[in-house]
Amino acid sequence: WLARTQAFAPMEYSKLGLEHFTPDYSRYFHALPESARDELVPRQWQLHKGIDADTIAAIHDELYRRTLHGGWPDATLTPGVHVRTAGRVAGTRVELHLEHTQQGT
């Protein structure tokens, strides 16, 4: 599982967090100078890029179950990356070249 976000985190569902979707907040946000909006948007990623709390709990439980008794989860979760290139290898596989967004590598 690859994600451009810096973490796998639950989506914000609290009453206060959901205030960001009210008409009052929308009017407030759009009345801000563009530079202020540009600064706010990246910090609000959990409002629209987070994972449903039940889903993230189920993923955790499944990975934990797979590691019991010395097992290996056979899954990789990689936050903070984006795909630079992708191509077919040997006709049946896809090879991805990733870049870590903070390290640039």
N, CA, C and O atoms as CSV, one atom per row, in Angstrom:
chain,resi,resn,atom,element,x,y,z
A,1,TRP,N,N,0.862,-1.155,0.000
A,1,TRP,CA,C,0.000,0.000,0.000
A,1,TRP,C,C,0.910,1.219,0.000
A,1,TRP,O,O,1.719,1.399,0.910
A,2,LEU,N,N,0.777,2.041,-1.007
A,2,LEU,CA,C,1.575,3.254,-1.128
A,2,LEU,C,C,0.678,4.460,-0.898
A,2,LEU,O,O,-0.487,4.467,-1.295
A,3,ALA,N,N,1.230,5.477,-0.254
A,3,ALA,CA,C,0.455,6.698,-0.016
A,3,ALA,C,C,1.369,7.910,-0.089
A,3,ALA,O,O,2.502,7.874,0.389
A,4,ARG,N,N,0.877,8.969,-0.683
A,4,ARG,CA,C,1.638,10.216,-0.708
A,4,ARG,C,C,1.574,10.936,0.633
A,4,ARG,O,O,2.478,11.703,0.963
A,5,THR,N,N,0.517,10.700,1.413
A,5,THR,CA,C,0.419,11.339,2.724
A,5,THR,C,C,1.559,10.844,3.610
A,5,THR,O,O,2.091,9.754,3.401
A,6,GLN,N,N,1.928,11.653,4.596
A,6,GLN,CA,C,3.078,11.336,5.440
A,6,GLN,C,C,2.801,10.251,6.474
A,6,GLN,O,O,3.726,9.765,7.124
A,7,ALA,N,N,1.545,9.870,6.630
A,7,ALA,CA,C,1.197,8.854,7.627
A,7,ALA,C,C,-0.098,8.171,7.224
A,7,ALA,O,O,-0.890,8.716,6.456
A,8,PHE,N,N,-0.302,6.974,7.751
A,8,PHE,CA,C,-1.596,6.315,7.641
A,8,PHE,C,C,-2.352,6.703,8.905
A,8,PHE,O,O,-2.021,6.241,9.997
A,9,ALA,N,N,-3.337,7.527,8.764
A,9,ALA,CA,C,-4.048,8.062,9.926
A,9,ALA,C,C,-5.545,8.024,9.667
A,9,ALA,O,O,-5.988,8.057,8.518
A,10,PRO,N,N,-6.325,7.956,10.748
A,10,PRO,CA,C,-7.777,7.932,10.561
A,10,PRO,C,C,-8.311,9.270,10.063
A,10,PRO,O,O,-7.758,10.331,10.353
A,11,MET,N,N,-9.384,9.189,9.317
A,11,MET,CA,C,-10.051,10.394,8.852
A,11,MET,C,C,-10.669,11.109,10.049
A,11,MET,O,O,-11.096,10.473,11.013
A,12,GLU,N,N,-10.710,12.405,9.977
A,12,GLU,CA,C,-11.277,13.228,11.048
A,12,GLU,C,C,-12.793,13.189,10.972
A,12,GLU,O,O,-13.391,13.695,10.022
A,13,TYR,N,N,-13.412,12.581,11.984
A,13,TYR,CA,C,-14.871,12.493,12.027
A,13,TYR,C,C,-15.470,13.185,13.251
A,13,TYR,O,O,-16.677,13.106,13.479
A,14,SER,N,N,-14.633,13.864,14.040
A,14,SER,CA,C,-15.170,14.501,15.241
A,14,SER,C,C,-16.086,15.657,14.859
A,14,SER,O,O,-15.984,16.207,13.763
A,15,LYS,N,N,-16.969,16.016,15.761
A,15,LYS,CA,C,-17.897,17.117,15.479
A,15,LYS,C,C,-17.139,18.401,15.163
A,15,LYS,O,O,-17.512,19.135,14.248
A,16,LEU,N,N,-16.084,18.670,15.911
A,16,LEU,CA,C,-15.312,19.881,15.664
A,16,LEU,C,C,-14.593,19.810,14.314
A,16,LEU,O,O,-14.545,20.798,13.582
A,17,GLY,N,N,-14.043,18.655,13.993
A,17,GLY,CA,C,-13.381,18.494,12.700
A,17,GLY,C,C,-14.335,18.651,11.537
A,17,GLY,O,O,-13.972,19.198,10.496
A,18,LEU,N,N,-15.558,18.170,11.711
A,18,LEU,CA,C,-16.551,18.263,10.639
A,18,LEU,C,C,-17.053,19.686,10.422
A,18,LEU,O,O,-17.733,19.956,9.433
A,19,GLU,N,N,-16.726,20.597,11.332
A,19,GLU,CA,C,-17.075,22.012,11.143
A,19,GLU,C,C,-16.450,22.565,9.861
A,19,GLU,O,O,-16.942,23.546,9.303
A,20,HIS,N,N,-15.378,21.944,9.400
A,20,HIS,CA,C,-14.722,22.392,8.166
A,20,HIS,C,C,-15.617,22.226,6.939
A,20,HIS,O,O,-15.326,22.788,5.883
A,21,PHE,N,N,-16.678,21.477,7.065
A,21,PHE,CA,C,-17.557,21.229,5.921
A,21,PHE,C,C,-18.844,22.044,5.987
A,21,PHE,O,O,-19.741,21.849,5.167
A,22,THR,N,N,-18.942,22.941,6.942
A,22,THR,CA,C,-20.148,23.765,7.053
A,22,THR,C,C,-20.074,24.951,6.095
A,22,THR,O,O,-18.980,25.368,5.714
A,23,PRO,N,N,-21.210,25.492,5.707
A,23,PRO,CA,C,-21.209,26.690,4.855
A,23,PRO,C,C,-20.464,27.865,5.500
A,23,PRO,O,O,-19.792,28.626,4.804
A,24,ASP,N,N,-20.578,28.018,6.831
A,24,ASP,CA,C,-19.872,29.117,7.501
A,24,ASP,C,C,-18.359,28.998,7.320
A,24,ASP,O,O,-17.690,29.978,6.994
A,25,TYR,N,N,-17.823,27.790,7.534
A,25,TYR,CA,C,-16.376,27.629,7.371
A,25,TYR,C,C,-15.975,27.805,5.912
A,25,TYR,O,O,-14.938,28.403,5.623
A,26,SER,N,N,-16.774,27.299,5.005
A,26,SER,CA,C,-16.462,27.464,3.575
A,26,SER,C,C,-16.376,28.938,3.204
A,26,SER,O,O,-15.463,29.346,2.487
A,27,ARG,N,N,-17.320,29.736,3.686
A,27,ARG,CA,C,-17.278,31.180,3.416
A,27,ARG,C,C,-16.028,31.806,4.034
A,27,ARG,O,O,-15.343,32.605,3.396
A,28,TYR,N,N,-15.741,31.434,5.281
A,28,TYR,CA,C,-14.551,31.945,5.962
A,28,TYR,C,C,-13.288,31.588,5.174
A,28,TYR,O,O,-12.450,32.446,4.902
A,29,PHE,N,N,-13.168,30.308,4.814
A,29,PHE,CA,C,-11.977,29.829,4.118
A,29,PHE,C,C,-11.778,30.559,2.793
A,29,PHE,O,O,-10.673,31.009,2.488
A,30,HIS,N,N,-12.831,30.673,2.019
A,30,HIS,CA,C,-12.705,31.299,0.699
A,30,HIS,C,C,-12.518,32.810,0.775
A,30,HIS,O,O,-12.120,33.430,-0.212
A,31,ALA,N,N,-12.796,33.412,1.925
A,31,ALA,CA,C,-12.547,34.841,2.108
A,31,ALA,C,C,-11.098,35.120,2.521
A,31,ALA,O,O,-10.651,36.267,2.491
A,32,LEU,N,N,-10.374,34.077,2.902
A,32,LEU,CA,C,-8.970,34.247,3.282
A,32,LEU,C,C,-8.133,34.596,2.055
A,32,LEU,O,O,-8.501,34.243,0.935
A,33,PRO,N,N,-7.014,35.282,2.256
A,33,PRO,CA,C,-6.098,35.509,1.134
A,33,PRO,C,C,-5.607,34.166,0.578
A,33,PRO,O,O,-5.505,33.181,1.310
A,34,GLU,N,N,-5.313,34.145,-0.689
A,34,GLU,CA,C,-4.880,32.898,-1.335
A,34,GLU,C,C,-3.677,32.287,-0.630
A,34,GLU,O,O,-3.602,31.066,-0.488
A,35,SER,N,N,-2.737,33.111,-0.187
A,35,SER,CA,C,-1.548,32.581,0.493
A,35,SER,C,C,-1.927,31.852,1.786
A,35,SER,O,O,-1.325,30.832,2.118
A,36,ALA,N,N,-2.914,32.366,2.510
A,36,ALA,CA,C,-3.367,31.704,3.740
A,36,ALA,C,C,-4.048,30.381,3.420
A,36,ALA,O,O,-3.831,29.389,4.115
A,37,ARG,N,N,-4.871,30.355,2.371
A,37,ARG,CA,C,-5.532,29.101,1.968
A,37,ARG,C,C,-4.492,28.073,1.546
A,37,ARG,O,O,-4.586,26.900,1.907
A,38,ASP,N,N,-3.496,28.520,0.778
A,38,ASP,CA,C,-2.444,27.606,0.327
A,38,ASP,C,C,-1.677,27.007,1.498
A,38,ASP,O,O,-1.216,25.868,1.424
A,39,GLU,N,N,-1.540,27.763,2.568
A,39,GLU,CA,C,-0.841,27.271,3.748
A,39,GLU,C,C,-1.707,26.298,4.551
A,39,GLU,O,O,-1.190,25.343,5.130
A,40,LEU,N,N,-3.005,26.533,4.587
A,40,LEU,CA,C,-3.913,25.691,5.369
A,40,LEU,C,C,-4.184,24.328,4.747
A,40,LEU,O,O,-4.245,23.326,5.459
A,41,VAL,N,N,-4.343,24.279,3.454
A,41,VAL,CA,C,-4.781,23.046,2.789
A,41,VAL,C,C,-3.898,21.839,3.120
A,41,VAL,O,O,-4.442,20.791,3.469
A,42,PRO,N,N,-2.572,21.929,3.029
A,42,PRO,CA,C,-1.766,20.742,3.338
A,42,PRO,C,C,-1.912,20.252,4.777
A,42,PRO,O,O,-1.710,19.068,5.048
A,43,ARG,N,N,-2.253,21.130,5.684
A,43,ARG,CA,C,-2.397,20.737,7.086
A,43,ARG,C,C,-3.758,20.119,7.371
A,43,ARG,O,O,-3.975,19.595,8.463
A,44,GLN,N,N,-4.664,20.168,6.429
A,44,GLN,CA,C,-6.009,19.635,6.634
A,44,GLN,C,C,-6.217,18.300,5.921
A,44,GLN,O,O,-7.354,17.917,5.643
A,45,TRP,N,N,-5.136,17.595,5.627
A,45,TRP,CA,C,-5.247,16.382,4.816
A,45,TRP,C,C,-6.104,15.300,5.468
A,45,TRP,O,O,-6.744,14.529,4.755
A,46,GLN,N,N,-6.138,15.218,6.787
A,46,GLN,CA,C,-6.931,14.160,7.426
A,46,GLN,C,C,-8.424,14.361,7.239
A,46,GLN,O,O,-9.211,13.449,7.491
A,47,LEU,N,N,-8.817,15.543,6.801
A,47,LEU,CA,C,-10.235,15.781,6.546
A,47,LEU,C,C,-10.694,15.072,5.279
A,47,LEU,O,O,-11.872,14.743,5.144
A,48,HIS,N,N,-9.771,14.834,4.351
A,48,HIS,CA,C,-10.192,14.227,3.085
A,48,HIS,C,C,-9.302,13.087,2.615
A,48,HIS,O,O,-9.662,12.397,1.661
A,49,LYS,N,N,-8.145,12.860,3.252
A,49,LYS,CA,C,-7.264,11.777,2.822
A,49,LYS,C,C,-7.040,10.733,3.904
A,49,LYS,O,O,-6.251,9.807,3.717
A,50,GLY,N,N,-7.710,10.869,5.010
A,50,GLY,CA,C,-7.556,9.900,6.086
A,50,GLY,C,C,-8.269,8.598,5.751
A,50,GLY,O,O,-9.004,8.507,4.768
A,51,ILE,N,N,-8.038,7.603,6.581
A,51,ILE,CA,C,-8.630,6.282,6.395
A,51,ILE,C,C,-9.784,6.127,7.381
A,51,ILE,O,O,-9.682,6.550,8.532
A,52,ASP,N,N,-10.862,5.533,6.938
A,52,ASP,CA,C,-11.985,5.237,7.822
A,52,ASP,C,C,-11.463,4.481,9.042
A,52,ASP,O,O,-10.677,3.544,8.900
A,53,ALA,N,N,-11.893,4.880,10.235
A,53,ALA,CA,C,-11.375,4.295,11.481
A,53,ALA,C,C,-11.583,2.785,11.546
A,53,ALA,O,O,-10.693,2.070,12.007
A,54,ASP,N,N,-12.727,2.283,11.099
A,54,ASP,CA,C,-12.969,0.836,11.108
A,54,ASP,C,C,-12.030,0.118,10.145
A,54,ASP,O,O,-11.552,-0.978,10.437
A,55,THR,N,N,-11.769,0.738,8.999
A,55,THR,CA,C,-10.869,0.131,8.010
A,55,THR,C,C,-9.448,0.060,8.537
A,55,THR,O,O,-8.798,-0.980,8.425
A,56,ILE,N,N,-8.957,1.148,9.107
A,56,ILE,CA,C,-7.580,1.142,9.611
A,56,ILE,C,C,-7.436,0.168,10.782
A,56,ILE,O,O,-6.384,-0.453,10.941
A,57,ALA,N,N,-8.480,0.027,11.600
A,57,ALA,CA,C,-8.447,-0.949,12.697
A,57,ALA,C,C,-8.427,-2.373,12.147
A,57,ALA,O,O,-7.705,-3.226,12.664
A,58,ALA,N,N,-9.209,-2.635,11.109
A,58,ALA,CA,C,-9.242,-3.973,10.502
A,58,ALA,C,C,-7.897,-4.318,9.864
A,58,ALA,O,O,-7.444,-5.459,9.956
A,59,ILE,N,N,-7.260,-3.347,9.223
A,59,ILE,CA,C,-5.937,-3.576,8.629
A,59,ILE,C,C,-4.935,-3.911,9.732
A,59,ILE,O,O,-4.170,-4.868,9.609
A,60,HIS,N,N,-4.940,-3.136,10.792
A,60,HIS,CA,C,-4.032,-3.398,11.911
A,60,HIS,C,C,-4.249,-4.798,12.474
A,60,HIS,O,O,-3.293,-5.544,12.687
A,61,ASP,N,N,-5.508,-5.150,12.714
A,61,ASP,CA,C,-5.818,-6.463,13.281
A,61,ASP,C,C,-5.361,-7.594,12.363
A,61,ASP,O,O,-4.834,-8.603,12.832
A,62,GLU,N,N,-5.560,-7.428,11.060
A,62,GLU,CA,C,-5.145,-8.465,10.110
A,62,GLU,C,C,-3.626,-8.602,10.078
A,62,GLU,O,O,-3.110,-9.720,10.079
A,63,LEU,N,N,-2.909,-7.494,10.049
A,63,LEU,CA,C,-1.445,-7.563,10.051
A,63,LEU,C,C,-0.938,-8.174,11.355
A,63,LEU,O,O,0.014,-8.954,11.342
A,64,TYR,N,N,-1.556,-7.832,12.460
A,64,TYR,CA,C,-1.182,-8.423,13.747
A,64,TYR,C,C,-1.433,-9.929,13.731
A,64,TYR,O,O,-0.576,-10.705,14.155
A,65,ARG,N,N,-2.599,-10.343,13.244
A,65,ARG,CA,C,-2.936,-11.766,13.187
A,65,ARG,C,C,-1.898,-12.530,12.365
A,65,ARG,O,O,-1.510,-13.642,12.724
A,66,ARG,N,N,-1.454,-11.930,11.267
A,66,ARG,CA,C,-0.476,-12.600,10.402
A,66,ARG,C,C,0.884,-12.763,11.067
A,66,ARG,O,O,1.643,-13.661,10.701
A,67,THR,N,N,1.204,-11.909,12.038
A,67,THR,CA,C,2.520,-11.997,12.677
A,67,THR,C,C,2.537,-12.878,13.918
A,67,THR,O,O,3.599,-13.121,14.491
A,68,LEU,N,N,1.384,-13.352,14.334
A,68,LEU,CA,C,1.355,-14.242,15.493
A,68,LEU,C,C,2.164,-15.499,15.205
A,68,LEU,O,O,2.213,-15.975,14.070
A,69,HIS,N,N,2.785,-16.020,16.230
A,69,HIS,CA,C,3.572,-17.258,16.124
A,69,HIS,C,C,4.725,-17.107,15.135
A,69,HIS,O,O,5.092,-18.066,14.456
A,70,GLY,N,N,5.298,-15.900,15.051
A,70,GLY,CA,C,6.477,-15.682,14.221
A,70,GLY,C,C,6.206,-15.505,12.748
A,70,GLY,O,O,7.141,-15.518,11.947
A,71,GLY,N,N,4.956,-15.340,12.367
A,71,GLY,CA,C,4.633,-15.162,10.954
A,71,GLY,C,C,5.066,-13.805,10.419
A,71,GLY,O,O,5.465,-12.918,11.174
A,72,TRP,N,N,4.981,-13.668,9.130
A,72,TRP,CA,C,5.329,-12.428,8.444
A,72,TRP,C,C,4.056,-11.880,7.803
A,72,TRP,O,O,3.296,-12.651,7.217
A,73,PRO,N,N,3.800,-10.580,7.894
A,73,PRO,CA,C,2.522,-10.056,7.394
A,73,PRO,C,C,2.351,-10.126,5.882
A,73,PRO,O,O,1.225,-10.045,5.392
A,74,ASP,N,N,3.449,-10.277,5.126
A,74,ASP,CA,C,3.380,-10.351,3.662
A,74,ASP,C,C,2.635,-9.148,3.077
A,74,ASP,O,O,1.854,-9.275,2.133
A,75,ALA,N,N,2.897,-7.989,3.660
A,75,ALA,CA,C,2.301,-6.741,3.182
A,75,ALA,C,C,3.258,-5.609,3.526
A,75,ALA,O,O,3.957,-5.659,4.538
A,76,THR,N,N,3.282,-4.602,2.686
A,76,THR,CA,C,4.122,-3.441,2.935
A,76,THR,C,C,3.270,-2.190,2.860
A,76,THR,O,O,2.575,-1.961,1.870
A,77,LEU,N,N,3.321,-1.387,3.899
A,77,LEU,CA,C,2.624,-0.107,3.933
A,77,LEU,C,C,3.688,0.979,3.888
A,77,LEU,O,O,4.543,1.049,4.771
A,78,THR,N,N,3.643,1.819,2.876
A,78,THR,CA,C,4.686,2.810,2.670
A,78,THR,C,C,4.084,4.201,2.507
A,78,THR,O,O,3.631,4.552,1.418
A,79,PRO,N,N,4.071,4.997,3.574
A,79,PRO,CA,C,3.572,6.367,3.445
A,79,PRO,C,C,4.674,7.303,2.947
A,79,PRO,O,O,5.857,6.968,3.001
A,80,GLY,N,N,4.277,8.464,2.468
A,80,GLY,CA,C,5.239,9.497,2.099
A,80,GLY,C,C,5.997,9.237,0.813
A,80,GLY,O,O,7.134,9.685,0.669
A,81,VAL,N,N,5.388,8.515,-0.133
A,81,VAL,CA,C,6.051,8.252,-1.412
A,81,VAL,C,C,5.112,8.571,-2.572
A,81,VAL,O,O,3.890,8.596,-2.423
A,82,HIS,N,N,5.718,8.813,-3.722
A,82,HIS,CA,C,4.908,8.901,-4.935
A,82,HIS,C,C,5.599,8.104,-6.033
A,82,HIS,O,O,6.815,7.916,-6.014
A,83,VAL,N,N,4.808,7.644,-6.981
A,83,VAL,CA,C,5.320,6.821,-8.078
A,83,VAL,C,C,5.928,7.739,-9.130
A,83,VAL,O,O,5.249,8.611,-9.673
A,84,ARG,N,N,7.208,7.538,-9.413
A,84,ARG,CA,C,7.885,8.324,-10.458
A,84,ARG,C,C,7.655,7.705,-11.831
A,84,ARG,O,O,7.322,8.399,-12.792
A,85,THR,N,N,7.838,6.391,-11.908
A,85,THR,CA,C,7.605,5.683,-13.165
A,85,THR,C,C,7.053,4.301,-12.855
A,85,THR,O,O,7.222,3.779,-11.753
A,86,ALA,N,N,6.396,3.726,-13.836
A,86,ALA,CA,C,5.884,2.365,-13.726
A,86,ALA,C,C,6.003,1.718,-15.098
A,86,ALA,O,O,5.779,2.364,-16.121
A,87,GLY,N,N,6.356,0.446,-15.112
A,87,GLY,CA,C,6.466,-0.250,-16.386
A,87,GLY,C,C,6.337,-1.747,-16.215
A,87,GLY,O,O,6.572,-2.289,-15.136
A,88,ARG,N,N,5.959,-2.407,-17.298
A,88,ARG,CA,C,5.819,-3.869,-17.283
A,88,ARG,C,C,7.197,-4.522,-17.318
A,88,ARG,O,O,8.112,-4.064,-18.002
A,89,VAL,N,N,7.311,-5.604,-16.559
A,89,VAL,CA,C,8.532,-6.394,-16.518
A,89,VAL,C,C,8.130,-7.831,-16.804
A,89,VAL,O,O,7.254,-8.374,-16.131
A,90,ALA,N,N,8.745,-8.440,-17.772
A,90,ALA,CA,C,8.492,-9.841,-18.126
A,90,ALA,C,C,7.024,-10.091,-18.459
A,90,ALA,O,O,6.545,-11.216,-18.317
A,91,GLY,N,N,6.314,-9.077,-18.891
A,91,GLY,CA,C,4.947,-9.242,-19.368
A,91,GLY,C,C,3.868,-9.418,-18.326
A,91,GLY,O,O,2.701,-9.130,-18.594
A,92,THR,N,N,4.233,-9.889,-17.128
A,92,THR,CA,C,3.194,-10.163,-16.135
A,92,THR,C,C,3.333,-9.345,-14.862
A,92,THR,O,O,2.414,-9.300,-14.044
A,93,ARG,N,N,4.464,-8.705,-14.694
A,93,ARG,CA,C,4.692,-7.927,-13.474
A,93,ARG,C,C,4.783,-6.449,-13.813
A,93,ARG,O,O,5.057,-6.069,-14.951
A,94,VAL,N,N,4.549,-5.629,-12.805
A,94,VAL,CA,C,4.713,-4.184,-12.952
A,94,VAL,C,C,5.788,-3.741,-11.969
A,94,VAL,O,O,5.744,-4.088,-10.788
A,95,GLU,N,N,6.748,-2.977,-12.461
A,95,GLU,CA,C,7.811,-2.450,-11.613
A,95,GLU,C,C,7.561,-0.965,-11.393
A,95,GLU,O,O,7.363,-0.205,-12.341
A,96,LEU,N,N,7.573,-0.568,-10.127
A,96,LEU,CA,C,7.360,0.825,-9.764
A,96,LEU,C,C,8.665,1.440,-9.286
A,96,LEU,O,O,9.441,0.798,-8.579
A,97,HIS,N,N,8.899,2.665,-9.670
A,97,HIS,CA,C,10.024,3.440,-9.148
A,97,HIS,C,C,9.417,4.553,-8.310
A,97,HIS,O,O,8.661,5.386,-8.810
A,98,LEU,N,N,9.762,4.553,-7.019
A,98,LEU,CA,C,9.149,5.463,-6.062
A,98,LEU,C,C,10.126,6.551,-5.647
A,98,LEU,O,O,11.343,6.394,-5.747
A,99,GLU,N,N,9.565,7.652,-5.181
A,99,GLU,CA,C,10.378,8.707,-4.590
A,99,GLU,C,C,9.783,9.057,-3.234
A,99,GLU,O,O,8.580,9.285,-3.107
A,100,HIS,N,N,10.643,9.095,-2.226
A,100,HIS,CA,C,10.209,9.498,-0.889
A,100,HIS,C,C,10.071,11.015,-0.900
A,100,HIS,O,O,11.026,11.722,-1.220
A,101,THR,N,N,8.899,11.515,-0.555
A,101,THR,CA,C,8.623,12.937,-0.729
A,101,THR,C,C,9.459,13.830,0.177
A,101,THR,O,O,9.787,14.949,-0.217
A,102,GLN,N,N,9.812,13.382,1.363
A,102,GLN,CA,C,10.621,14.216,2.250
A,102,GLN,C,C,12.110,14.101,1.955
A,102,GLN,O,O,12.840,15.086,2.070
A,103,GLN,N,N,12.565,12.921,1.580
A,103,GLN,CA,C,13.986,12.708,1.347
A,103,GLN,C,C,14.398,12.986,-0.091
A,103,GLN,O,O,15.575,13.215,-0.370
A,104,GLY,N,N,13.431,12.968,-1.006
A,104,GLY,CA,C,13.757,13.179,-2.410
A,104,GLY,C,C,14.541,12.034,-3.016
A,104,GLY,O,O,15.242,12.219,-4.011
A,105,THR,N,N,14.428,10.837,-2.421
A,105,THR,CA,C,15.170,9.676,-2.934
A,105,THR,C,C,14.224,8.563,-3.320
A,105,THR,O,O,14.666,7.506,-3.772
